[in-house]
Amino acid sequence: MRFNILFGGQAGQGPNILSILLGKALIERGYYVFISRDYQSLIRGGHNFNVLTFSDVPVYSNDSKLDLIIALDENTINLHKEIEESGHIISGEGKGNMYFAGRLFKNLCLEFKVLDEQLKKLKDRYEENIKQAKEGYEEEKKIMCKVFN
């Protein structure tokens, strides 16, 4: 099993923190994780993206095929069209990055308490983050549990 997720958005929108939250949660559950970052040299507003690959066997790079895209802005969808036919895009205008974290964790069939544990470790803005995360978790309808089977 090998699964690739792209997190994309404008600088400052949160692709880094989302990939780190998920990466740490997966490592704690015994998966191998590889994260790469690509960012423009702009402080705010440039397109940034991370690719997270995880597997039940060691991984040393990302794949060019994507199974899931977390699009924090519309530009991410326009720039990254190399998603697999069975893949999925999570998007939504005007939502915070922890909203996307909630949708992502549910999409991957990770229990909400797993995300809650990671948010507690962040410490900053826990109440605000957990509220956004719950909203996203409750709204997500697509589930890709087959990843973990």
N, C-alpha and C positions, 0 to 999 in steps of 0.2 A: 504494500500500500504506500502510495506517495501522493501528496496533495499540495497544490500551489495556490496561494492567495496573493493578490495584488491589492495594496492599500494605497489609494491615490487621492490627492487633493492639493489645494494651495498650501504654500508654506504657512505654518501656524495653525492649520486646521486639525492636525493630529494624526497623520498616517504613522508617524514614529511610535507614539504611545500606544496606538491600537496594536501594532505588530508586536511590540514588547509585551503588552498585557497577555495577548494570546500565546506568544512564544513561551513565556514563563509558565503559564497554566499548562501548556502541553508538555513541557519538560518535567514538571512536577508529576505528571501522569504517565511518565515513562517513554514519551516520544522523543525522537531526535528532531532538532529544529535547525534550519539555516535561514538567516535573514540577510538580505542585501538592501542597501539604501541607494536611491538615485535622487539627487536634488540639484536644482538650479542654484546659481550663486546669488540669488535674491533673498533678502531677509524675510520679506512677507510678500505673498502674492504669486511667486513663481510656482510651477508645477513640481511637486515632490511625489515620489512613490517608493514604497518598500515592497519587496516580494518575500513572502515567508513560505518556505517549503518544509513540510513535516512528514515523518515516516516512522514506521516501526523498526526500520533498520537505519544505520547511520547515513546522513546526507552531507555532502560536501559542496553542493552548489544548488542553484535554482534551475528549474526547467523553463523552457520558453513557452510551453503550454500553460494556460491558467484554468483552474477549476472554479475559482470564485474571485470576483472583483468587488472591493469595497470602495465605492465611488463617493467621495466626500464632496465632489463637485461634478458638473456636467462635462467639463473638459477631460476628466479621467476616462469617461466612457468613450469620448471621441478619439482619444490618443491610444487607448489600449483595447483593441478589438480582437486580440488573439485568444479569446476564451474558447474553451472546449465546447462542443455541441451540447454536452450534458451539463455544462457549467451554469453559473447563476451570477447575477449582478445585484448587489445590495446598494441602493441609492436613495436619496431623499434630500431635497433642498431645505436649507434652513435648520437642519438638525445638528445637535452637538455631537462630538466624537464619541461620547459614552453611550448615546442613543445607538450609534452604529455598533458599539461593543456589545450591547444587549442583543441586537439582531444577529450579530455574528455568532455569539456563543450559543444562542438557541438554534440557529441554522446548523451548527455543527453538533448539536445534541449534547452540549455541555450544560450541566445543571447551573442554575442561576447562582447557587452558593459558591461555585468555582469563580465566577466573575466577582462576586462580593468579596471573596478572599483577596483577590488581586487588587481591588479598589481600596481595601483597608490598608494594604501594604503601601499604596501611593500616599496615603494620609491627606494630601492636599484636597480640599473641596469635596470631602467624602459625601456629605449630604446631597449636594448638587449632582455629583456624579452618579450616585446610586439611584436618584430619582430619574435621571435621563436613561440610565441602563435598564431600569425596570420598564420604562415606557417602550423602549426598543424591543426588549425581550418579549413583552406581551403582544406587541404588534407583528412580530415576525411570523409569517405563515409557511414559508418554504423551509423544508428541513432536509438536510443532506446526511442523515445518520449513517448511510451506507459507508461513509468514510471510515467509520470506526468498527465496521463489521468485517 
